[in-house]
Amino acid sequence: MKVVLGIGCDRGISQHTLETAVDQALALIDHTRAIVSALATIDKKCDEEALLALAAQQGWPMHFYSAKQLSEVPVPNPSAVVEKYMGTPAVAEAAALLAAQTDCQDLLLEKHKYRGSDNKNATVSIVRLRHA
């Protein structure tokens, strides 16, 4: 099985916090980073150092989507707070679904939220790739 990780995070998040969130999310579905094929997020995070560093370190391609693209994806957990700040009701779930080119039936983990020791938040969603 291969998956796409959808990531939402606070600006300036540490790589350690991001990695912890990713590893915890994968553990919740009894897997490790070995099944990850790509990361996906909002285009406003295209310069987020921790995201870029994690993707480069793991050899994972990054997929970036506009708020408009993300807002068109039906998700189980829309957030008014995310919509207020990012212009879309969901980042992690919607980005993962778009990158995997599927719908909620392949959503293995809706949202795993983690606040790191840097006091920054990360949200991870996991979507199964059907044709991997």
Secondary structure, 3 states (H helix, E strand, C coil): CCEEEEEEECCCCCHHHHHHHHHHHHHHCCCCHHHEEEEEEEHHHCCCHHHHHHHHHHCCCEEEECHHHHHCCCCCCCCHHHHHHHCCCCCHHHHHHHHHCCCHHHEEEEEEEEECCCCCEEEEEEEECCCC
